[in-house]
Amino acid sequence: MPAQPPVKEPEEEMEAEGESQLPEANGEVEEPRENEGTRGGGAEETMEESTEERETDLEDSDEEEEEEEEEESSEMDDEDCERRRGECLDEMMDLEKQFQELKEKLFRERLNQVKVKLDEVLTGKAGEYREPLAALQNSMQIRTQVAGVYRELCLQVIKHKHECEVQGARQHLESERTLLFDAMKGELLEKIRRLEEDRQNIDLTSEWSDELRGKKCKRKNLLGRSEKKKKVALVSGKHHPQNALKDQQPPLKPLLAPACSGFSLSGN
């Protein structure tokens, strides 16, 4: 910034004017002192009045001068403020331009660094990229090994479960088979027992029926023979040898009836 001239403050100006006016006041005061010796005591009153008037005049003049100085200083302050404001705005614009230039320059440098780093990463030459990549590959190998072991264990567990289920199914099948075999065996034995009982009952009834039929057959045979004898005695005319043979043969139906009945019962 350009050097500015020093501005005098109103207090300093007032002090300088007061000092310049003091000798005049002293001279005016000295004149009545010289006349005091001639006039005597009556002049003292006039001196006091004159001094009071002069003091009041001085005070009024001082106040007027102060007001004028304040007005001049306020005008000077406004001008200085406007001038300083313009200078500050110019400096601020310059600083903003410099800041924008530095910002763009920094952005370009940063962008170039990022591009270089990206090229190194793509080519695999960046040290910051190699170390994490090696760590990731190591962790990948460890995880693959752990996953392989876990897979083997899972397969073994599944295999054991399958074997247990197959063994349980076989045992269940054997138990069901034995239970079914025992049940069928019991049913068959029960049927056999009932059939034996039925056969025994049938044998008894067949024997009884055979006896009854035998008795009936004997009665019929006796009755048939007696009737035939009567017929032979009553027959007249020629006597054929065939008729004689027929008379001598016993009837076959009554003899075969018990055998047929027994065979039919045993077949049932």
C-alpha positions as CSV (number, residue, x, y, z in Angstrom):
1,M,0.0,0.0,0.0
2,P,1.3,3.6,-0.6
3,A,2.4,5.5,2.4
4,Q,-0.2,8.0,3.7
5,P,0.6,11.3,5.3
6,P,0.1,11.4,9.0
7,V,-3.1,13.0,10.1
8,K,-2.9,15.4,13.0
9,E,-5.4,14.8,15.7
10,P,-7.7,17.6,16.8
11,E,-6.3,17.6,20.3
12,E,-2.8,18.2,19.1
13,E,-4.0,21.1,16.9
14,M,-5.8,22.7,19.8
15,E,-2.8,22.5,22.0
16,A,-0.7,24.2,19.3
17,E,-3.2,27.0,18.8
18,G,-3.5,27.5,22.6
19,E,0.2,27.9,22.9
20,S,0.3,30.5,20.1
21,Q,-2.5,32.4,21.8
22,L,-1.0,32.3,25.3
23,P,1.6,35.0,24.7
24,E,-1.1,37.4,23.4
25,A,-3.2,36.8,26.4
26,N,-0.2,37.3,28.6
27,G,0.5,40.6,26.9
28,E,-3.0,41.8,27.3
29,V,-2.9,40.8,31.0
30,E,0.4,42.5,31.5
31,E,-0.9,45.9,30.4
32,P,-3.5,46.1,33.1
33,R,-0.9,45.1,35.6
34,E,1.2,48.1,34.7
35,N,-1.8,50.4,35.1
36,E,-2.6,48.9,38.4
37,G,0.0,50.9,40.2
38,T,-1.4,54.1,38.8
39,R,-5.1,53.5,39.2
40,G,-5.2,51.9,42.6
41,G,-7.9,49.8,44.2
42,G,-10.8,51.1,41.9
43,A,-9.2,49.5,38.9
44,E,-9.2,46.0,40.5
45,E,-12.9,45.6,39.8
46,T,-12.6,46.6,36.2
47,M,-9.7,44.2,35.9
48,E,-11.7,41.3,37.2
49,E,-14.6,42.1,34.9
50,S,-12.3,42.4,31.9
51,T,-10.6,39.1,32.8
52,E,-13.9,37.4,33.1
53,E,-15.1,38.7,29.8
54,R,-11.8,37.7,28.1
55,E,-12.1,34.2,29.6
56,T,-15.6,33.8,28.3
57,D,-14.5,35.1,24.9
58,L,-11.6,32.7,24.9
59,E,-13.9,29.8,25.8
60,D,-16.3,30.7,23.1
61,S,-13.5,31.0,20.6
62,D,-12.1,27.7,21.7
63,E,-15.4,26.0,21.3
64,E,-15.8,27.4,17.8
65,E,-12.3,26.3,16.8
66,E,-13.0,22.8,18.2
67,E,-16.2,22.6,16.1
68,E,-14.4,23.7,13.0
69,E,-11.6,21.3,13.6
70,E,-14.1,18.5,14.2
71,E,-15.9,19.3,10.9
72,E,-12.5,19.3,9.0
73,S,-11.4,16.1,10.7
74,S,-14.7,14.4,9.8
75,E,-14.4,15.5,6.2
76,M,-10.8,14.2,6.2
77,D,-11.9,10.9,7.8
78,D,-14.6,10.4,5.2
79,E,-12.1,10.9,2.4
80,D,-9.5,8.7,4.0
81,C,-12.1,6.0,4.6
82,E,-13.3,6.1,1.0
83,R,-9.7,6.0,-0.3
84,R,-8.8,3.2,2.1
85,R,-11.9,1.3,1.1
86,G,-11.0,1.5,-2.5
87,E,-7.5,0.3,-1.8
88,C,-8.8,-2.6,0.3
89,L,-11.2,-3.6,-2.4
90,D,-8.4,-3.6,-5.0
91,E,-6.1,-5.6,-2.7
92,M,-9.0,-8.0,-2.0
93,M,-9.5,-8.5,-5.8
94,D,-5.8,-9.1,-6.3
95,L,-5.8,-11.6,-3.4
96,E,-8.9,-13.4,-4.9
97,K,-7.2,-13.6,-8.3
98,Q,-4.0,-15.0,-6.7
99,F,-6.0,-17.5,-4.7
100,Q,-7.9,-18.7,-7.8
101,E,-4.7,-19.1,-9.7
102,L,-3.1,-21.0,-6.8
103,K,-6.2,-23.2,-6.5
104,E,-6.2,-24.1,-10.2
105,K,-2.5,-24.8,-10.1
106,L,-2.9,-27.0,-7.0
107,F,-5.8,-28.8,-8.7
108,R,-3.8,-29.5,-11.8
109,E,-0.8,-30.8,-9.8
110,R,-3.1,-33.0,-7.8
111,L,-4.8,-34.3,-10.9
112,N,-1.4,-35.1,-12.5
113,Q,-0.4,-36.9,-9.3
114,V,-3.6,-39.0,-9.3
115,K,-3.1,-39.9,-13.0
116,V,0.4,-41.0,-12.4
117,K,-0.6,-43.0,-9.4
118,L,-3.5,-44.6,-11.4
119,D,-1.1,-45.6,-14.2
120,E,1.2,-47.2,-11.6
121,V,-1.7,-49.1,-10.1
122,L,-2.9,-50.3,-13.5
123,T,0.6,-51.5,-14.4
124,G,1.1,-53.0,-11.0
125,K,4.2,-51.0,-10.1
126,A,2.8,-48.9,-7.2
127,G,4.2,-50.0,-3.8
128,E,1.0,-48.8,-2.1
129,Y,-0.9,-51.2,-4.4
130,R,1.4,-54.2,-4.2
131,E,1.5,-54.6,-0.4
132,P,-2.4,-54.6,0.0
133,L,-2.6,-56.9,-3.0
134,A,-0.1,-59.4,-1.5
135,A,-2.1,-59.3,1.8
136,L,-5.3,-59.9,0.0
137,Q,-3.8,-62.8,-1.9
138,N,-2.5,-64.3,1.3
139,S,-5.8,-64.0,3.0
140,M,-7.5,-65.5,-0.1
141,Q,-5.2,-68.5,0.0
142,I,-5.9,-69.0,3.8
143,R,-9.6,-68.7,3.2
144,T,-9.6,-71.2,0.3
145,Q,-7.7,-73.6,2.5
146,V,-10.1,-73.2,5.4
147,A,-13.1,-73.5,2.9
148,G,-11.6,-76.7,1.6
149,V,-11.2,-78.2,5.0
150,Y,-14.7,-77.1,5.9
151,R,-16.0,-78.7,2.7
152,E,-14.3,-82.0,3.5
153,L,-15.7,-82.0,7.0
154,C,-19.2,-81.2,5.7
155,L,-18.9,-84.0,3.2
156,Q,-17.8,-86.4,5.9
157,V,-20.7,-85.3,8.1
158,I,-23.2,-85.8,5.2
159,K,-21.7,-89.2,4.4
160,H,-22.0,-90.3,8.1
161,K,-25.6,-89.1,8.2
162,H,-26.4,-90.9,5.0
163,E,-24.8,-94.1,6.3
164,C,-26.8,-93.7,9.6
165,E,-30.0,-93.2,7.7
166,V,-29.3,-96.2,5.4
167,Q,-28.5,-98.4,8.4
168,G,-31.6,-97.2,10.2
169,A,-33.7,-97.9,7.2
170,R,-32.3,-101.4,6.9
171,Q,-32.9,-102.1,10.5
172,H,-36.4,-100.8,10.2
173,L,-37.0,-102.9,7.1
174,E,-35.6,-106.0,8.9
175,S,-37.8,-105.4,12.0
176,E,-40.9,-104.8,9.8
177,R,-40.0,-107.9,7.8
178,T,-39.7,-110.0,11.0
179,L,-42.9,-108.6,12.4
180,L,-44.7,-109.3,9.2
181,F,-43.2,-112.8,9.0
182,D,-44.2,-113.5,12.6
183,A,-47.7,-112.2,11.9
184,M,-48.1,-114.3,8.8
185,K,-46.7,-117.3,10.5
186,G,-49.1,-116.9,13.4
187,E,-52.0,-116.5,10.9
188,L,-51.0,-119.6,9.0
189,L,-50.5,-121.6,12.1
190,E,-53.9,-120.5,13.3
191,K,-55.4,-121.5,10.0
192,I,-53.6,-124.9,10.1
193,R,-54.9,-125.5,13.6
194,R,-58.4,-124.6,12.5
195,L,-58.1,-126.9,9.5
196,E,-56.9,-129.8,11.7
197,E,-59.8,-129.3,14.0
198,D,-62.2,-129.1,11.0
199,R,-60.6,-132.3,9.5
200,Q,-60.9,-134.2,12.7
201,N,-64.6,-133.1,12.9
202,I,-65.1,-134.1,9.3
203,D,-63.4,-137.5,9.9
204,L,-65.8,-138.2,12.8
205,T,-68.8,-137.2,10.8
206,S,-67.7,-139.2,7.8
207,E,-67.2,-142.3,9.9
208,W,-70.6,-141.9,11.3
209,S,-72.2,-141.2,7.9
210,D,-70.3,-144.3,6.5
211,E,-71.7,-146.5,9.2
212,L,-75.2,-145.2,8.6
213,R,-74.8,-145.7,4.8
214,G,-73.4,-149.2,5.3
215,K,-76.4,-150.2,7.4
216,K,-78.7,-148.7,4.8
217,C,-76.9,-150.6,2.0
218,K,-77.1,-153.9,3.8
219,R,-80.8,-153.4,4.3
220,K,-81.2,-152.6,0.6
221,N,-79.1,-155.6,-0.4
222,L,-81.1,-158.0,1.7
223,L,-84.4,-156.6,0.4
224,G,-83.1,-156.8,-3.2
225,R,-82.1,-160.5,-2.9
226,S,-85.4,-161.5,-1.4
227,E,-87.2,-159.8,-4.2
228,K,-85.0,-161.4,-6.9
229,K,-85.6,-164.8,-5.4
230,K,-89.2,-164.2,-5.7
231,K,-88.9,-163.0,-9.3
232,V,-86.8,-166.1,-10.2
233,A,-89.4,-168.3,-8.9
234,L,-92.2,-166.6,-10.7
235,V,-90.3,-166.4,-14.1
236,S,-91.6,-168.8,-16.7
237,G,-90.5,-169.7,-20.2
238,K,-87.0,-170.1,-21.6
239,H,-84.1,-169.7,-19.2
240,H,-81.2,-167.7,-20.7
241,P,-77.6,-168.1,-19.4
242,Q,-77.1,-164.4,-19.4
243,N,-80.0,-163.9,-17.0
244,A,-78.5,-166.5,-14.7
245,L,-75.2,-164.7,-14.7
246,K,-77.0,-161.4,-13.9
247,D,-78.8,-163.0,-11.0
248,Q,-75.6,-164.4,-9.6
249,Q,-73.7,-161.0,-9.8
250,P,-74.3,-158.7,-6.7
251,P,-75.3,-155.1,-7.3
252,L,-72.3,-152.7,-7.7
253,K,-74.0,-149.4,-6.8
254,P,-74.6,-150.2,-3.1
255,L,-71.0,-151.5,-2.8
256,L,-69.5,-148.4,-4.5
257,A,-71.6,-145.9,-2.6
258,P,-69.6,-145.9,0.7
259,A,-66.3,-145.6,-1.2
260,C,-67.5,-142.7,-3.3
261,S,-68.9,-140.9,-0.3
262,G,-65.6,-141.3,1.6
263,F,-63.6,-140.0,-1.4
264,S,-65.8,-137.0,-1.8
265,L,-65.5,-136.1,1.9
266,S,-61.7,-136.5,2.0
267,G,-61.5,-134.3,-1.1
268,N,-63.5,-131.5,0.5
